[in-house]
Each structure stands twice: as C-alpha cells, then as structure tokens.
Amino acid sequence: GRGVVVFDCRSSSSAIVQRYLAGGGRELVRSVYYGIADYIMLNIQNLSCQREHFDELMLTCKTMTNKTLRNIRIISTLTQSNWCKQLYQITSGAISVASMLEKKASVLIHCSDGLNRTSQVSSLAQILLDPFYRTFEGFQVLIEKDWVSFGHNFPLRLGYFCGEGRKLFSPIFIQWLDCVWQCLRMRPTSFEFNEKFLIAIAEASMQRRYGTFAFQSPCMATASRATERTVSVWTDLCARKSEFINPFYKDSTNYLQLYMSEKEISFWSGLYLRFSQSFDLNL
C-alpha cells in the first residue's frame, strides 16, 4: 500500500513552535513505524489570525455604500483580503484530501486540537466525495456529525460570551460555510440546497436561539437536557424547505472534482453585505 498521507492543517512555523513548546504536534515523514508515505502542510492560520482577518473584513464591509459597491477596486480588495486567502487554503486543502481518498489512499487530518481546522477540512472533503452531503438532508447530518457531535465549541467561537471570553471568538463555522458557498458557486447544479440555506444557517448560528449551537460539547448538551428544553435549528429550517431548494440541482452519485486557484475565490456579498441598506438582496 501507499501508506498514510498526513495532512497537517497548520502552518509549518506553528507546527514547529508547538512541537518544541508543547512537546509534540508534528509527525516525522520518514517514520517507518507509522507507515507515513507523505506529510502535507495546509498552512491554515490559527484562531487568532482568523479572528483578525474576519474583523478586517467586517470593518471594510461597514464602510461600504451604494457608491463603493460599484467600485471595482473596492470589490477587488475584498476578494484579495486575508480572509479570502484563508478560504483558498481551506478549500484547496479539502480538495487535496478528497483527491487522495478518491485514489484509495489512507488519510489522517489534524490541526492543534482537532476541533476547528480539522473539522473544516474534513467535512468539506466529505461534501466533495459523497453526494449525500450535498443534499438538503445530508448537509444537516454532516453538521450534526462533524461539528456538533465532534465537540466544536460554538458558543466560544461564535462570540456568545463577553469580556475575556470574547478573546476566544473566531468564526470558524462561518468560515466553513463560506468555503461551502465557494464550491456551490463553482458547481451550482451539484447541490440540492441554495445559497439562502447557507445564509440561514449562518444567521441561526449567531442568534443564540437554538440548542444546536448553544452548548460547548455534546456532554453539556445532554446534561442540560437540550432536546427537551431547546429548539433544534433544523426544525425551523425544515419547515421552510421550499425556500432552500435549488431548482437547478441534478442528482449525481459522482465525486465532485474541483480545480481551484486563489483567483477563483469570491467575496460572499450575499452574507456579509445582507444588512447593508444600500445592498438590495431579497432574503
């Protein structure tokens, strides 16, 4: 066999620092004991960097007016932002993972703790590989499986807490939805759901109304009797299913093979400018 292909979601510098400070965190490519065939760095930046990139993006969006929306230079700046560059790193990483798995290779994906960048890359790769996750129902299953059940700390990362807790805010889940939108934009007939569904999920995750995103772990959700005391986001969204179905969807059992360059990443105006008074979007 080819051995295991290891995808490290971190940057090389981050992996080296963590190896010496924390006493581990990076596999040796030549380790015959683990049968590692290749070791690939995806160079996705850490949580604090992603928070800074998101804040930069939001600051630019807040300055947008009807005049600047027509300014090609401004739109180009948004598309070339650090946020969009990271979208490319995540999406291209998922494409590489999916390609390896399609070639029957064994793949191991990790970051620092497995709850943020790993979830982004792994779940996006599954969307490319399995058409079920590109359906309305399957996408919900994927989020429940790879994000909720695997313990992504939604309250902390989505900024539910004030004060010191705000320092740990990092919109990893929103960033992943942005990556999904990039794929949907490139292959619109391959997804049963539309952009509006992704925006509705993004909004719901930030509203603090749903038990789906209210707990730091499945253990805490169980202890709080979440299923009895809170509403699932899927209950409300499924009631509006007709709004979220893509009329151009073509059912397929094929692996979604994408080829993407950094220039093909676009600014998601439908999400980030939806509250702009000058941006006419009927949602």
Summary of the structure (lengths in Angstrom):
residues: 283
radius of gyration: 19.2
end to end distance: 50.5
largest distance: 60.9
contacts: 851
relative contact order: 0.13
helix: 57%
strand: 6%
